[in-house]
Amino acid sequence: MAVTTADSEGDDALRNRPRQSPLASQRAREQNTPSEGNRKAQTFTYFPLGYMEGFSQWWANVPAAKAEHAVLSYIPYLKQAPTHTQTGTEPPSETPATSSFSENSADKAPPVKTHSNSDPYGPRQWYSNLVKLNGKDRALNEFSVERTGEQSEQNLVMLHGYGAGLGFFYKNFEGLSRVHGWKIYALDLLGMGRSSRPPFRLQSKDRQQRITEAEDWFIDALEEWRVKRKIDTFTLLGHSLGGYLAVAYALKYPGHLNKLVLASPVGIPEDPYAVNADMPDPSDSTMGNEFTQDQHEGDKKASNPKVPEDWKRGDNNNFFNAKNKREQANRAGDKTDTPKKPLPKWISYLWDANISPFSLVRWSGPLGPRFVSGWTSRRFSHLAPEEAQVLHTYAYSLFRQRGSGEYALSYILAPGAYARSPLIRRIAGVGRQYLQPDGTTTSSVETAGRRRENGIPVIFMYGENDWMDIAGGYAAEQKIKEEKAKILQTASSEKGKQDNGSAKVTVIKKAGHHVYLDGWEEFNEVLREEMEDVSRRSKQS
């Protein structure tokens, strides 16, 4: 539930009032002003996990491998998910008493096969591995599935968002692996999830070079993983920060993508504060929503009976009342930018000091699970209680891991989730980079005699109730189309026929920022169609 300025002023008035009549609480409800009792209830529901239960979870110290295993076991037709026990470079986790888990080696789990008699879309084979990369403490956690008895001609690689993990794609693996001829990979980004967590350090002092270095920290690991897996071309799906990094990958390592799918990507719009100032003044498209927006703002039919009715009503993603102001301005004919509201100074301070939300979870000790419940209780409130609890445990098990990749965020994004190097300035170059004559890739625009990419389809996916600004997606779509039109003006007829560049924006109904989870059925259906399109294009070429 969003807290407005009026609510805050009402709280101050109540605190300063010497006495309150017995009917004051009723008047407060009628005037939408919280009473003292209501404020205590709001504080409790914001962190719904009790102190004792939170202490028990902290004391239990569930290993990340075990938590991931529990989440992946919710995949339909996969009763026991394979899960290797090595989390990054830490000692292997103690294992629970499940055969598909306890028999694993540290960095590789025996594959699990689902047969057609129990899997109507099978047979399929599922894998869990920790893929070692070059250098010290560099390895990527990988979960994959392929159809058995047929050749995998295409590959889909999925990248999660900030601080998350591949387990959050658990509602997508089964649906996407129904497509014949495809192998599905999900990766934990370097320094996040259950991938290794090497110290994050930058060498450059130049602003732009530091941004590039922070991006390279992730995408160089992705490219090294591709080489180790001997994958030539693939379709890349990135959510939120994963979408931002997917674009950076496409620009630095051209020639390897046959389609790019950006699910609610961060960092597209340009904000002058984020580009030029140390402390930008963001509008309603802000990372703060990721930690405060209720899932029920887009889904009022929760299956969790513990969800308060106020959460089910939602506030239409009204963060700091900015969305209402925008709608009022539009009705009044004012088409100027959304009124900007500054983030609280303490948030900007922590951001610039490179103190992540996960640092607070680690520092808080026994209070950590309770703090995390403030996010998980809202983000997963549309799920059954048992399923939501498993995801909460998984999230906490990741959030409390040693800090690493999370520290790159303040170099890539300014406070408020606006990019320091906005993608809107670069998106037109996706699929239009030059390649060396020997087939190696480069981002140089020195044409010489080199071959240029013929464009790739780019799909922007947003939730109907997404806090990420969909206008950025439409602006990026226009940039890509303008670049194609410019190239085709001087291209030969044959080159024009070979051009694969395109862009479109898709909206997933009843979904928020986590489109792959909130609206997973429609998301899977849309993505299956895009995968089939890749297969058709491949056969025609």
NORSUL-V913543 format. One record per backbone hydrogen bond with DSSP energy under -1.0 kcal/mol. NH is the residue of the N-H (numbers start at 1). CO is the residue of the C=O. If there is no record, write none. Layout:
nh=[NH	NH]
co=[CO	CO]
//
This chain:
nh=[8	9	10	11	12	13	14	15	16	24	27	28	29	30	31	32	33	39	40	41	42	43	44	45	46	47	54	55	56	57	58	59	60	61	67	68	69	70	71	72	73	74	75	78	85	86	88	90	93	98	101	102	103	104	105	109	112	114	118	119	122	124	125	126	127	129	130	131	133	140	142	143	144	145	146	148	153	153	154	156	157	158	159	164	168	169	170	172	173	176	177	179	182	183	184	185	186	187	188	191	192	195	196	210	211	212	213	214	215	216	217	218	219	220	222	223	224	225	226	227	228	229	230	231	234	235	236	237	238	239	240	242	244	245	246	247	248	249	250	251	252	253	258	260	261	262	263	264	266	275	276	277	286	289	290	291	293	295	297	298	307	312	313	314	319	322	325	326	327	328	329	330	331	332	333	334	341	348	349	350	351	352	353	354	355	360	361	362	363	364	367	368	371	372	373	374	375	376	377	379	380	383	388	389	390	391	392	393	394	395	396	397	398	399	400	401	407	408	409	411	412	413	414	417	420	423	424	425	426	427	429	430	432	435	436	439	442	450	453	455	458	459	460	461	462	464	465	466	472	474	475	476	477	478	479	480	481	482	483	484	485	486	487	488	489	490	496	497	498	500	502	504	506	508	515	517	518	519	523	524	525	526	527	528	529	530	531	532	533	534	535	536	537	538	539	540	541]
co=[4	5	6	7	8	9	10	11	12	21	23	24	25	26	27	29	28	35	36	37	38	39	40	41	42	43	50	51	52	53	54	55	56	57	63	64	65	66	67	68	69	71	72	75	105	106	194	87	85	96	98	98	99	101	108	128	126	124	115	115	119	114	146	112	144	142	107	140	138	131	129	186	127	184	125	123	151	181	181	183	235	185	237	161	165	166	167	169	169	172	173	176	179	154	145	156	143	158	141	196	189	192	139	206	207	208	209	210	211	212	213	215	215	216	218	219	220	221	222	223	224	225	227	226	256	155	259	157	261	159	263	239	240	241	242	243	244	245	246	247	248	249	234	457	236	459	238	461	240	271	272	273	284	286	287	288	289	378	294	295	304	308	309	310	317	319	321	322	323	324	325	326	327	328	330	329	282	344	345	346	347	348	349	351	350	356	357	358	359	360	364	365	367	368	369	371	372	372	373	375	376	380	384	385	386	387	388	389	390	391	392	393	394	395	396	398	404	405	406	408	408	409	418	414	412	267	268	422	423	423	426	427	429	451	440	436	434	447	433	431	502	260	504	262	506	508	511	463	469	470	471	472	473	474	475	476	477	478	479	480	481	482	483	484	485	487	492	493	494	454	456	458	460	462	513	514	514	515	519	520	521	522	523	524	525	526	527	528	529	530	531	532	533	534	535	536	537]
//
